[in-house]
Amino acid sequence: MKKIIVFFTLCLIAFPVRADEGMWFLMFIERLNHRDMEKMGLQLTAEEIYSINHHSIKDAVVQFNGGCTAEIVSKDGLVLTNHHCGYNAIAELSTPETNYLKDGYWAENRAAEKKPKSLYVRFFVRMDDVSKRILAKLNDSMSEADRAKAIQQETALIEKENNEGGKYTVSVRPFFQGNEYYYFVYQDYTDVRLVGAPPESIGKFGGDTDNWEWPRHTGDFSMFRVYGDANGNPAEYSTSNVPLQAKHHLPISIKGVKENDFAMILGYPGRTNRWMPAGGIEQNVKYAYPAWVEGAKTGMDVLRKYMDKDPKVRLAYASKYASTANYWKNRQGMIDALTKAGTAKTKAVQENKFNSWANTAAQKTQYGSVLATINSYYEQTDLRARHDNYLSQLMRTTAYGPAAANIGNALIAYYKENEAKKAELLPRINSMIENYYSEFYAPLEQEVFTAQLNLYAAKGAEYGLAPTVAALAAKNKGDFSADIKAAVSNSIFTSKESIAAFMANPKAEAIATDPLYALSNDMMLKLRAKTPEQTQQDADFGKSYRLLVAGLRDSKMNTIQYPDANSTMRLTYGKVRALPANKRNDAKTNNYTTMTGMVAKYKAGDSEFDLPARLLELNSKKDFGVYADKGGYMPVNFLTDNDITGGNSGSPVLNGKGELIGIAFDGNIEAMAGDVIFDPKLQRTINVDIRYVLWIIDKYFGAKETIQEMTIVE
């Protein structure tokens, strides 16, 4: 799923939790979920899903490069994830002459598997509850700063106790807004190589038009392989490394799916805020998200202009454009859905009930001022939220926004150090320069920067602009074209080459007066700046939000037992489930799509709806092999009612036996209000049918050895 954020409301709504709602901790499956799951079709024990002492399904599910999920599908470390999750790595390995994004790629043997510069997978080892230990270090008289310091100190001890001398990565995370704490132990592998990916016309079929829409016909998958040293340990890339011998890999079922079949998904959902108050929803709908949408669209329009002119530029900026476009459509969908549903008003009614309870004699001391503080905070930060989103989109869509400040400040610190310290810092600075300028086209960057500054100066002024921007805007009447042209012409930070020339003959004092640095650094400072009053305001809000969640649980107005997503492994379960009939879908039941429907969308030469000639030829011959459904059609995508969010992209969709039946990749726009309220009638997860994935690998690429490496259940 493309970074969709679909999560439950405060749960102030007075109906019981449904099985398809929730992102559950694996360690509590036996106690909270297992009986429910068995009734729905699960045939596994809780131990077979999550075990510390034995291999289990959790050993076959990895976090992919910090932002997606993937699954191990062979004993030799084959990894399946989404095409959009592997997109950046595929683009990096491509050139205009050998464009794997456009044309696809499949390694003819293991020697042909390609290593991107930076890519890793993270295995989940175990987790445990440390709430009592951490909360014992806290008390109600602490300031928020003192509380944070105490938590940080205890967290450091817990992480050190469990990392086994650096073998593991340990992360202690807060849940229920800081009312509970758990630690997670991980092992990272950094030698991950591309095995193959379909052409973009398959992997991104439908483009921005179909994004978040159903029916879908997208082959959103890519395949990689994990390597380690001869003993199976993590190791930096080396030709002597060998494929990882997986503790567990997922068998793959090609039996197909039907309505009401059990489906569970394991993965790393990124971020939800299911306790968000009405004021937060209102702020997002009226201030934050509109600024995000407008800023993203401003950047996209310039990116697309240059990408359409030059294949090399298109390749360089493909990943940035895809990510920006994805969030742009998501945020607009959320604005529309939340407004239509009146979600903020619904929450406000429920919060009034909470406030009445909170101000009873028994509760007033602890909870009485909670809601008033929260509502006051949102009222006082509405303009700040809008301003920060315009400025953040500027920083996200052009390297000129953040690069000069970050590199400039690093260089200022560098030139103050002794030679030994300089030797330590230099690789980090060079890496930073490479990250900003390795995929960089100056005319595009200059135009995006100008367009975003024009927008920011016009729309962020009510809160107060960064001083340098405000001073320029007063002179240029809101048109920064000449100012940015002059700044780029006279800056150290215009390009990687200009920075290298400066470092060869440095004059450290010149950085502070550099025109791009002055502008970039001023905007960075503005984005991070907080007055003492704002700092206190944030602290009061944080405490009140924590107390709101505690009070909702204490009062039993909220009986939800699963915490918000925060990139820790979760399980969600539900069923294959159709949406109401849709005339745009040729399928007999609106829970799947077919290749017939995909070919009906085909437009030769279209950037979103073109299809490869080989796929069209195979379809015309009905050469579907064992992957065709028993109904005679070639399946492409299907729907389940699982509860997922961004970070679940690439997650395995499993049947009751723990066999892989699909790969989750998106959600449906009808349920975009799922940001704050789960709609059991409309909420869906869109998945690539694993039969379509295997058909592409087998029939389209002819990669028989890859198919033979996997465990296929017919």
C-alpha positions, 0 to 999 in steps of 0.5 A: 500500500502506498504509504496510505494512513488508514487507522481507527478513531479514538474508539469513542464509538460504542461498538466492539472492535471488529477482527479486521480492525487493528494492527496487533503486537505479535507477542499478544496474539495468543491472548488477544487474537488467536481464537478470533482468527481460528474462527475466521480460518486460521490453521496455525498456532500462535507459536507458528506465527511468532516464536522466540526459540523456534523459526516462525512466520515472523522470521520471513517478514522483514522491514525493507530499507526502513520504509516498506515491508518484504517477505522471504520466499526461498531458503536462499534469501529471495525477497519479494516486495513492491515495485514502488518499494524497490523503485529507488534502487532500480532507478539507481542501477539504471541508465538511459541506455540500460533503463531497468525502470522502463524495460524491466530486468531479471538476473539470468543467474546469481552473478547477474544480481545487482547491488545498489549503493545502499539497501538493507533489510531488517529482521525482527528477533524479539520484543518485550514489555518494559512499561513498568521499568520505564514508568517507575523512573517517572513521576507526575511532578516532572517537567516534560523535559525531565521526563524525556531525559529520564526515559532517554537514560533508561532507554539507553540502558535497555538497548545496551543490555539487549544488543549483545555487544552490537550484534543487534539493533535495539529500539525502545518505543513509546505506545499509547502516547507514552503510557506504555513502552516496549523494546524491539530487537532487530538484525540488519543485513546490508548486502541486498541485491536486485534479482528482478523487476517488471517494466514500469508499464507493469509495475506502475500500470495506471500511474497517478490516475489509478493510484488509490483507486479501485479497480486496479491492474498493477503488477506492483512487485520487485524481487531482491536477494539477501546475502551474508558472510559464509557463516550467515552473519550480516556483512558489507557487500563482497563478491565472497558473500553467499545467499542468506540461508533463511530461518523460514521462508513463505510457501506460495499458494496458487490455489487462488482466493474467493470472497470471505477467505481468511487473510492476514498481513504481517508488516511494518505499518509506519504511522497512525494517530488513532487518538487524534482529537477533533482539533487535530483533524480540523487543523489537518483538513483546513490548514496543514493538508491544503498547504501540503497538497499545494506545495507538492503540486507546485513541485510536481509541475516543475519536475514533470516539465523537465522530466518529459524533456530529457530521459536522463532527468526523468530517471534521476528524478523518478523516485522523488516525483513518484513519492511526491505524487503519491502523498499529494493524492493521498492528502487531497483524498483525506481532505475530501473524505474527512470533510464529507464524513464530518469526522471532526464533529463526530469526535468533538461530540465524543470528546464532550462526553469525555470532558464531562467525565474528566471534570467529575470530582474524582477525576478533575485533578488529573484530567479536568484541564486536558481537553481545554489545553489540547483545544487551545493548542490547536487554535494557537498552532493552526497558522504555524501548521500551514506555514510549516507545510508550505516550507516543508514541501519546499525543502522536500522538492528541491535540493537547493532548499536544505543542501546549502544549510546542511552542508554549509553548517557541516563545513563551518564546524569542520574548519574549526576542528583539528586535523584528526577531527577533520579526518573523522568528519570529512567522509560524512561531509562527502557523503552528504554532498553526494546524497544531495548532488548525485542526482541533480539537474541545476535548471530544474532545481533552480526553477523548483526553488523559485516556484516554491519560494513564490508560493511560500512567500504568498501563503506563509506570510500570515504566520511570519516568513523566514526573515531573509525571505520576507526581506527579499519578498518586500523588494521583489513583490513576490517574484524570486526569479531574479534573486534565485538566479543571482544566488545560484550564480554566486554560490559555493553550493550551486553544484557538487563541482563548485563545492569541490572547488571551494574545499580545494581553496577554502575561505571558511568565512565566505560560507556565512555570506554565501547567498544560497546558504543565507537563504537556506539556513534562514529557512531551516532556522525558521522551520525549527525555531520555537519561542519559550512560549511555544516550547512550553505550549508543546510540552503542555500539549504533549502531557495533555495528549498523554493524559487524554489517552490514559483517561480514555482507557481508564474511563473505558470509553476506549476499549481498543487494545492495539497501539498506534503504528510506529514502524514496529511489526504488526499483524492484521487479519480479516477476509477477502472482501468485495466492494459494491459492484463497479461497472468499471470492473469486468470481474464477476465479483468486485473483489478481484481484477483480471488481465482482460480488464487491464488490457481494456485500459491499454493505451499505446504509448501512454505514460500511464496505461501502455503495456509491453508487447510481450505481455499483450502477445501472451494475453492474446494467446491465453498463455497463462499456464498454471497461474490462471484462475479455475474460472479461466481468467488471469488474475491481477489484483484482489481486495481484503479488508485488512487494516494497514497503513504506509510501511505495509507496502510490500507486506505478505498477504497470507492464507490460513495456512501461512501461505503467500497469496498476495502482496499488499500495495495500496488502499482505496480512496473511498475509505480515505477518511480511515485516517481517523475512523475505520469504515468497515463497509469501505476500508480495503487493502489492494493486493497483487495476486501472487499468481500474477507475480509468478506469471510475470516471472515465469511467462514474461521473463522466462525465469524458470530457475527463480520459480523452481527456487520457491516453494509452490503449493498447487 
